[in-house]
Amino acid sequence: MSVKIRMKRFGTTKKPYYRVVIMDTLKPRDGEALEEVGLYHPTDKEETQFTFNEERIREWINKGAVPSDTVRRLLNKKNFRIK
């Protein structure tokens, strides 16, 4: 089972928000997640748009989870470096 850190979409048509989740790569985008580790609200102010649990993300990366390109970009914005 390969695992990815990716986003799961919620909200309405013009007011989306996302949960950063740990998912099996074979599951659909909005399917059942293994764990929720963060939130992303693209319509909020810059400093409150993205929150995440750094400890849990680091733990999953050490277990072999691979962040999606979008999640990697958001983590880098918050100075969370992935080795």
N, C-alpha and C positions, 0 to 999 in steps of 0.2 A: 504494500500500500504506500503510494507516494503522497506526501502531504504538502499543501501550499498554504501560505498566509495570503489571503485575498479579501475582497470586499463583497458584502452582501447588501443589496439595495433595499431600502424602505422609503416610505414617504409617498407623496403624491406626484403628479406629472411635473409640476413646476417647482416643487419643494422637496427635492430628494435629500436623504441622508443615508449614510452607510455605516454598517458595523464591520470592523476588521475582525475576521474570523479565521480559525484554523479549520481547513477542510480537506477531505480526500479529493484528489484531482478528478475522480470519476463522477462526483456528485454535481448536480446542476448549480448554477450561480446562487440561486435563492433556496437551495436545499438545506438539509440538516447539517449543522456545523458540529465539529468536535468540541470547540471552545470559542467563546467570544473574548477578544483581547483588546478591543478599542472601538472608538467612535470617530466618524468623520462627517462634519456638517459643512458642506461647501458654501453655504449661503451665510454663515456666521462671520463674525470679525476674524481677521487673520490669526490672532493669538489664541482664539478659542475653537478654531475649526477642527483640530485633530488632537484627540487624547488617546493614550494607550497605556497598557500595563507592560512596562519595560522588562520587568523580571520574567513574566510569562513568555513574552516574545523571544527573549534571549534563550530561555529554556527550550522552546520549540525549535529554534534555529540550531541549537546544539544537538537536538535529536534528529536533525536532518530536514526540517521544513524549509521550503524555499519561498521567499516572498515574491509576489507578483511585481511587475515593473512599477505599477502605480503605488503599491504599498512601500516598495523600496524607496521611491522618490519622496513620499511623505515622511518616512522614517529619517531619511537623510536631511530633510528640511528641519527636523527637530534635533539634529546632531546625534542621531543614533546610528553609529557606524556598524555596518555588517562586514565581517571579515571575509 
